[in-house]
Each structure stands twice: as structure tokens, then as C-alpha cells.
Amino acid sequence: MMTSEQQAVLDPLRGSGSRDDEQRRPRAARRWLVPLLVVVLLAQMAAVMVTTAVQQTPTIDEPVYVATAAEYLHGQGIRYNPEHPPLGKLVIAAGVAIADPHVDTGFHGPQIDLGPHLLYESGNDPWTLMFWGRLPVIVLTLLFGLVVFAFARELAGRAAGLTALALYSFSPDVVAHGSLATLDVPTAGFLLTSVWLLWRARLRPRRYVPLAGLALGAALATKMSALPAVPVCVGLAALSVWHAHPDTERRGRLLRVLAGAAVTAVAAIAVVWASYLVVDPRLRWQSQDPVPVVHGLRGTLAHLLPLPRAYTDGMLLQFRFENHPWEGFLFGRVYTGHLWYYLPAALLVKTPLGLLALWAAGAVVLVTVRRLRPAAPYLLVPAGVLLASAMTGVRDFGTRYTLFLPMFLTVAAGCVLAVRRRWATGATAALVLFVAVSSLRTFPYYLPYSNEAFGGPSATHLRLHDSNVDWGQDLGRLADRLRERYAHERIWLVYKGSGVPSAYGIEASDPREVPVGQVRGLLVVSDSSVAKAKGRLAELIDSSRPVDEVGHSITIYRR
């Protein structure tokens, strides 16, 4: 009879090795499954964003960013668009450099004409130039998806990471604005990256606190709306360092905390300075427009910031925009000024219902599940502070000012799976599927998306305007529609956007410049103009019959 030692030696030779192999194979398959699903989710997101980018004509904000990026490449310094720092436009410049457009370095016209001059008057192909300008933002958007996955996985496991990534990749707002050469997605993504690194700094502060400061600086150097996040991130840096040294005596611990907060702030400031020095090493900033004098706390804080003068002057120019009486539109009401509840109301319309439910559930889980509670300040406080800051802005133009929510709260939503209940897993899976279906149904019209409770994308223009639905993106689609269905008809056009209709083969007249009785044929009106129509335009619309729509953002009437 064999001893146990002999049995142990003979078992591998008799087939226990094959049983071990059988056990290893499922584990190996599971290891490959997660990366495969990550690739699949990001690949479908990339395909959707590239398709959207190829089909859309320039939105209102894009031409000036692309043209400013081209100016940077030709050593023109910071002549235009000083109200936004350079880094986001340097990112766009990576794609513009590949397109290699002809740039008129002698152009000295107003900023509003800079983009159209580059796209339509300088011998460039606007389709090609816009695609390459958008491509770096698309790549950044995909990379931020990896941050969403990594953050949620570290908090609640691989399933939570995949859930968060799926919600991110199907978020209509992220897809819509991640497909454009604009600054909103890069700013929000850099902020999320900074907070994720601060969370990791709880274990390795020396490695991650400086990196978090650099990411925070990237956000500040992209858009000034990131400024309210600075005290939050500095505070989180202090919290992480405090947590990382529980055994250090109190005085030493406090010194480490102060050092961590200082490193975060200094690293962020350094990135801002570096972005300006890259564009103009000698900092020869001279504003073309008068810089307003701003009194009170805002003006004092702007001048106290240890940042380049071009940055502080840009802040002052932004404050001037804040004093303008902008016109808004919400749920059929046209108003002048600002509604404090505009952004929450717009988010209710433009966020998939399943995503709203999972955002709320994720926030509750972060607060109530003990092992996740330390992460609550990192996800909920920055999102809350940034939302409160955005709600005080006077420009009620769209949910693009809250793109940090589909990032921070989507990570929180993935944490719902930390609730070890079968019903929680099933409900989460069902809601993720609901979000995916709702998102894919709107393809490729992501800018005018609204959820099923508000009638879907075809009804968004009844409740919202501007970048929520109609940002000038469908001029090319309109040209195709007119050519295919309405060839040789007289066209009267009221278009809201930065594109030039004639560049896309649209020959049209402005109906507001002639008597109403002379307007016969097709009346084509951007839906934002329909929403706020007054006077002669309102009379024209009321006496016309709608016959078609383009991209859920332009309505065609017959007269």
C-alpha cells in the first residue's frame, strides 16, 4: 500500500495535473475576459464617435479652437481666444498638425471671423480639417474611459469597473462632446484623473500626489471652469496624505499633510505656466480687446493668483461674459437672464433614465456601505462643488457645462455592485442595458439626445436649445437633404452656427430681410431659432407648414 508521500508524488503523473489544468483554464479565460470587454466597449465608443465626427459640420465653438490651434502651430502666440487657456487647444493642434492647413498669418480680423476664415477662405477642406482637429479629443475621451474603469475597479472590483465603463461609453453627452474639438470633455477628464490619483495617494502619496497635481494643472490649463476644483483637490491631497501616515506623530503628520497640499498646488500652477510658455516662450501677451476692470472679491482673487497675466486677463474677460444678459429657453419658455435650476432640469431631460437611477443608487451606496465610505469625498464632493459652481453661471446653454457628472457619478454607479445581493446585480445589469439601448437608438444624433420620458431626440427642441440640441452641427446633412429631396426649390434659411452654408452647396436667402409675402418655397430654420422666434420670423413660422426635419436640429417648412 502506498504512503501518502508516494501518492503525492504519483498524482501529478496520473492525471491530477490535468485536473489542475482544467481549473487553470477557466481562471485564465476570466483573466482575458475583462480586458476583452474593456476593448469591446471602447471600440464601440470609438466607432460611434468617429462616425459622428465625420458626419457633423463645425459647431459654434469649434472653429475658433481649431483656428487658434493652427495659430499656435505657426508661432502666432496668444492672439485669439484668451478667455480659454492654451492646453486644450494644444491637444487639438496635434490633429491640426497632421491636416497641415494653410494658415493666413497676416489675418488680423475679429475673433469671430478667425475660424470661418481658416475653414472656408484659406483654401482648406473644412471636412478634413475638422476631423483631424476632433481626433485628439476622441482619443482623450477613450483614455478617460480607462480612468473610469480603473477607478471603479479599485473601489468595488472588476464587475464594477466594467459597469462604470459601459455607462461611460454609452453616455450620450460624453459621446456627443467627446466627438468635438472642444474643451469640455478634456477638462472634466483631467479633473477625474486628478481625483483618481489622489485616491491612490492614500497608499503611495509620494508617487501619486505630484501626478494628481499635474492632472489638476492640465484641467486648469484647459478651461477656467476647473478653478472651483482647486481647493477641493488640495483638500483631498491633504486627506490622502493624512490617511497614508497613521503611525506618524501628530506634528510630523501635519507637516506631511501641508507638504502634500503644497505639492499639489505647485504642480498644478507649473502646468499652467508651462502651457503658456509652450505657446509663447517670451510671454508677449497683449490683449486685442479691452480687459474689463472687475471690482470686488472676484477681481481681487483673479489678480492674486500666481498665474500668467494672460490667464488672469482671460478670467476677467470671462467675467465680462458673465455680466451679459443672455437669452435662455427651458420647457417652452424664453427668458432673459439665468435660472438657478436650469442645469438640473436640463440634466433630467438629457440623461438616460437608467443612468439617472444608477447615479442616485451609486451615491447612496458610497455613503452607506462602510468599506466604500472613504471614497465618498473623492467622488461626491468634487461633483457637488463643480455642479454648484456651474449652476451659478449665467449662460444657460447646455449640459456640456456638467460633463464631469457622467464621469464622477458613473464611477459611483459602478459601486452599486458592492451590494452583495442578487437583486442588485440583476437590477444594475437591466439598467445598464436600458442605457445602452437608449444611447444606440439616438445614433448618430447624440447632441439632441433626450431620454424616453421627454420624447426622445426628436422632441428635445421643444424643451431645450443651443448645445443641448442645435449647435450648428447639421449644415452638411441639410445640404444633402436639400439636394436629394428639394432640388431646384427656392431656399430661405435661418441658420444658427459657425458654418458657411454656401461652402456646402446651399444657396439661400435670409427671410427676415424681405416682406413676409415674398417668402415662398422652403423655409429652413435652426430649432434654436424656432424656439426663440420673435417678430417677422415668428410670423413666418406660424404661417408655414412643417414638412421635414434634419438631424433633430433643423426644421424645414413649406410656404
N, C-alpha and C positions, 0 to 999 in steps of 0.2 A: 504494500500500500504506500502511495506517495505521501511524502510530507508536505506541509503547507509551503515550505520554501521551494520544493521541487515543482509543486503546482504553479507557483508564481512565475517560475522560470519558463515552464512549458506553455502557459496560457497564451502568451503573445504568438507562439508558433502554431497554436491550434486554432486561432481564429478570433481571440479576444481583440486582436489588433483590428480585424475587420469590423468588429462592433464599435471600437473606438473611432474608426474611420467614418462609420455611419453617423456617429454622434457629432463628429467634427464637421461633416459636410453641411448639416443644417445651420450650424453656427457660422461657418464660412459664408454660406448663402445669405444669412441675415446681415453679416458684415458688409456684403456687397449691395444688399437691397437698399440700405439707407442712402449711400452715395448715388445709386442709380436713380432713386426717386428725386433726390435733390437736382440731379442733372435734368431729369424729365420736366420737373416743374419750372426750372429756369429756362429750359429750351423752349417750352411753350410760351413763356413770358417774352422771351427774346423774339420769337417768331411773330407774336402779336404786336409787339412794339415796333419792330422793323416794318411790318406791313402797314401799320398806322402812320409811321413816319414817312414812308414812301408815298402814301396817298394824300397826305394833307399839305395844303399850301401854307405859307407863313401865317402864324397867329400874330396878334397885335404886338406882343412884346419881343418876339424872336428876332426880327430884322436888326434892331439896334444892338442886341447882344452879339449876333453874328458879325455885323459890320464893325463893332468895337473890337472883337477878337481879331478881325482882319487888320485893323489899325495897329493893334499890339504887334502882330507879326511883322509889320512894316516899319516898326520903330517910331510910331507916331506918338507914343506916350499916352497919358490920360487926358485926352482932349474931350472925349464924349462919355456920356453915361457915368458921371462921377457919383451919382446917388447910389450906385452899387459898387462894392469893392471889386478888385480885378480877378480873384482866383477862379470864380465860376466861368468867367469869360476866357481865362487861360485854358481851362478844361475844354471849352468849346473850340478854342483855337487849335487844339490838337487835330480835330477833324477838319477845320477850315484849311489848315496847312496842307492836308492831303488833296483837298479840292483845288488848291492853288489858284484862287480867283485873281482877276485883275483888280487892283485897288487904286483908286484915284487919290493919291496922296495930297493933291492940291485942293481937295474939296474942303470948303470952309463954311458950308451952309448950316442951318439949324439941325439939332439932333434928330428931330422928327423926320428929316429928309435923308439922313445918313444911310439907313437900311435900304429903303427903296432905291437910292442912288447906286448902291453896290449890287443889288439883286437885279435891277431892271434897266439901268442906264450905263453900266460899265462893261457890257459885253460878256456877262457871265450867265450861265444856265441856272436859274433860280432853283429848279428841282434838284439838281446835283449838289449845289452849294448848301441848300437847306438840309439835305440828307446827311452830308458829311458833318455839318455843324451839330446835328442831333445825335449822331452816333456815339460820341464820347459820353453824353448824358445817359444814353441807353446802357452802355457798358457799366457806368457808375451805378445805375439803378439795379442792375443784376448783382453787382458786388455787394450792395447794401442788403440784398436778399440773403446773401451768405451770412451777414452780420445778424439779421433777424433769426435765421436758423440756429446759428451758434449760440446766441443769447438765450433763446428759449430752450435749447437742448441742455445747456448748462444749468438752467433753473429746474427743469422738470423732465428731462430725458429726451431720447431720440424722437419718440412719437410726438412730444410737444413741439420739438423743433420742426418736424415735418408739417405739423398742423399750422404753426405760425407762418412757415414759408408758403404753404398753399394759400393761406388767406392773403398774404402779401402779394403773391404772384397773380392773384385774381382780383385784387383791389382795383376797381375802375379808375379811381383818382390817381393811384400810383402809375398804372399803365398809361393813362391819358397824358400826364405831365412828365412821366419818365421818357416819353417818346418825343419830347420837345426840347429845343435848345434854349431852355430857361433855367432859372436858378433855384426854384422851389424844392425840387427833389434833392439836388446836391446839398442844400443847406440842411434839410431835415435828416438826410442820411449821415452827414458828418456829425450832427448832434447825437444821433443814436449810437454811432460808433464811439464817440467820446464817453457816453454813459456806460456802454458795454465794457469799455476798457477800465473805467472807474470801478465797475462791479468786480472785474478780475483783479483790480488792485487791492482788494480785501485780503488776498493771499500773497501777492507779489507787488507791493507798492513801488519799489524802485524801478521795476520794469515798466509797469503799466501807467503810473501817474504821469510821467512825461509824455507818453504816447497819447494819453487822453487829452492832455493839454494841446498837443499838436492837432488832434482831430477837432477840438473845440475852436482852435485858431482857424482851421480850414473853414468851419461854418461861419465864423465872424468875417473871414476874408472873402466869403461868397455873397452874403446878404446881411444887412444890418439888423434884420428882424431876429437874428440869433442873439443879439445883445442881452435880452432878458434871461437867457440861459446861463450867462456867465456866473452870476452869484450862486445859481443852483449847482452848477458843475464844480465850482470852487468848494462849496459846502459839501458836496458828495465826495470830493477828493479828501477833505478833512475827515469825513466819516469813515472812508475806506482805510485811511492810514491809522485812525484810532482803533479800528477793528483788527488791523494787522499786527498790532503790538500790545496784546492784552497783558503781557507779563512785564512790560517796561514800567519803571516807576513813574509817577504821575507827571513830574516836571519834564522828564525826558520824553514822555509820550506826547505832552502838549507841544514841545518843540518840534517833534516829528510831524505832528498834525499841521502846525503852521508852515513848516517847510514844504509839506505836500501841497497845501493850498497855494503857496507862493510859486512852486514849480509849475503847477497847472496854469496859473495866470500868466507867468512869464513866458512859458512855451506858447500859449495862445497869442500873446502880443507879438512874439517873434515871428510867427507865421504871417500875421497881418503885415508887419513891416516887410517881410521877405517878398510877399506877393506884389507890393508896390515897387520894391526895388527891382524885381524882375522886369516889370513893365517900363520903369524909368529909373535907372540907377542913380541919377542925379536929383531925382525928386523935383523936377522943374514944373510943379503943379501951378497952373494959373486958370481959375475958373472962367469959362466963357460967359456964364450968366452971373448976375449979381448974387452973392451969397447973402441970404437974409440974416438979419440980426435977431436972434432969439433970446428973449429975456426969461427970467425965472429959472426953475430947477433944471429943466431940460437943457437950456443953453449953457448953464454952469457946468453940468455934467459932461456935455459934449466937449467943452474946452479943457476939462480936467483929465480926460482920457489920454494916456500916454501912447497915442497912435498918430500916424502921419496926418499932416494938415489936410491932405486930400480926403482922408477918411472923415475927419470931423466936419469939413465943409460939405461932404456928401450927406452927413447926418442932418446938417442944417437945411440942406435942400429938401431932404425928406420931410422935415418938419413943416416946410412951406407947403408941400403937397397935402399934409395933414390938415392944413387950415383951409383948403379949398372946399367949397360946398358941392361935393359930388352928388350925383343923382343915382338913386338906387331903385331896385324893383324886387319885391318879395310878395309871393302869393297874390299876384294881380294888382298890387298896389305900387304906384310910382310915388317916390318921396325924395326930398332933398335933405341931405344930412346923413346921419348914421343911426342904425337901430342896434342896441346892445345885444339883442337876441338873434341878429341876422345869421351869424355863423352857426350856432346850434340848430337853427331852423333849416339852414341850407344843408348841414350835415345829415339831418334827419331825412331829407329828400334824396341826397346823393350817395348815401352809404347803403350797401346791400343789407337787407333786413337781418340775414344770418350773421353778418359781421357786427351789426349793432348789438345783437344778443350776446355774441361771444365777447365783445369788448366789455360789456357790463359784467358778464359772468367772470371774465378774467380778472377784472378789478376787485370783485368780491373775493375771489379765491386768493389773490395776493394778500388781502387784508386778514382773511380768516384762517388760512392754512398756516400753521405755526412755522413750518420749515421754509415757507416762501415769504413770510412776513418781512425778513430783512431786505428783500428785493423791492418791496413796495415803494420806498422813497426813490429808488433809481428809475422806476418806470412811471409811477403815477405823479410824482411831484413835478418833474420836468414837463410832462404832458399838460398838467393842470396850469402851471405858470405860463407856458407858451400859449395855451388856449386863452387864458385870461388876458394876456397881452394882446393877442390878435383881436379879441373882442372889443378892445378899446380903440382899434384903428377905425378911421373914418371912411375907408374905401371898401364898400360892401360889394366886392366884385367877384368873390368866388371862394370855394373851399380849398383852393390852392394855397391859401394862407394857413391852412391847418394840416398840411401833408405829414407833419410829424405824428399825427394821431394814427394813421394806418401803419406806422412803424412801431411806435412805443406800445400802443394798445394791442396790436397784433401779437407782439411778444407775450403780453399778458394773457391774451386769449389762448395761446398755446398751453398756458399753465393750467387751464381747466382740467386737463388730463391728469393733473396731480391728485384730483379727487378719485380715489380708487373705488369707483362704483361703475357697474356695467352700464347703468342708465346714462351716466355722464359721458362715457366713451361713445355710446350709441348716439346720444343727442349731439355731441360735438361733430361726429362724422356726418350726420344728417345735415347739420348747419353748414359745414364746410362744402358739402355737395351742393347745397342750395346757393351758396355764394358763387361757386364755380359756374353753375348753370346760368345764374342771373348775369354774371360777368360776360360769359361767352355769347349770350343772346344779344348783347349790345354791340358785339364786334361788327365792323371796325369803328363804330361811332362811340368812343369812350368819353370824349369831352361832354356830350349832352346826356350822359347816363343819369337816370334816376331809378329808384327801386320800384318794385311792383305796387307798393301801397300808394304811390303817387303817379301811376300810369305808365311807367317806363320812359325810355328816352324820347319817345315821340311827344310826350306831354311836358317835358321839363321846361320848355319855353313859356308855359302858362304860369309858372311859379317863380322862375329864376331867370337871370340874364347874364351877359358878359361871359367870363371864362367858365361859368357853370354849363354853358350850352352853346354859345355863339361867340367864338373868338377869332373869326375870320378864316377858319381852317378849311372851309369847303368851297373856296373860289374855283379850284380846279375841277371839283366834282360838278359844280354848277356849269362850268364851260362844257363839260362832257354831256350833261343833261340837255342843255340848250341845243347843242349840235345834233344830238340823237333824236330829240322829240320835237324841237321847236325851231327847226332851221328856217331861215328867211323871215322870221317874225320880228316885229319891232320890239326892242327890249328897253324897258325903263328900270333903272337899278338904283336901289339904296343899299349900299354895302358897308358893313361895319368891319373894318380890318385894315391891315397894312399892305395887302396885295394890290397889284395894279391890274384891274380887270382886262385891259387891252392886251396885256402880256400873255394872257391865257386865251386870247381869241374872242373875248366878249366885247362887242361893240354896243354900248348902251348910253342912254342919256339920263340925267337926273330929273325925275318927275316933279321935284319941288321947285324947279326953275321956270316952269311954264304953267299956264292956266290949267285947271283940272280938266276941262273939256277937251284939251288937246292930247291928253294921255290915253292912248288907245293901243291895244296889243297886250303884251305881257308886262306885268308889274312884278318885279322881283325885289324882295325886301328881307334883309337880315332880321332874324327873330328878335334880337335885342332892340332893333329899331322899331319893330312891330310893338313890342311890349311898352315902349315909352313914346309911341307916336302921338304927336300933337298937331294941331293946326291943319295945314294942307295935306300932310302925309296921312293923318288920321282920316281925313275926308276921303282921300284916295282909297285907303284900305277898306273903309266902311262901304264904299260904293263899288267894290270889286269882288270877284268870286274866286276863292282859293281853288287851285286845280292840281297843285303838286307841291312837294317839299324835297329838299336836298339835304341829306346828312342830319336831319332833325335840327337844322340850324338856320335854314333859309326857306322861305315860303314863296311860291310862285302863284300869282293871281292873274286872272284874265279880265281885261276891261274891253 
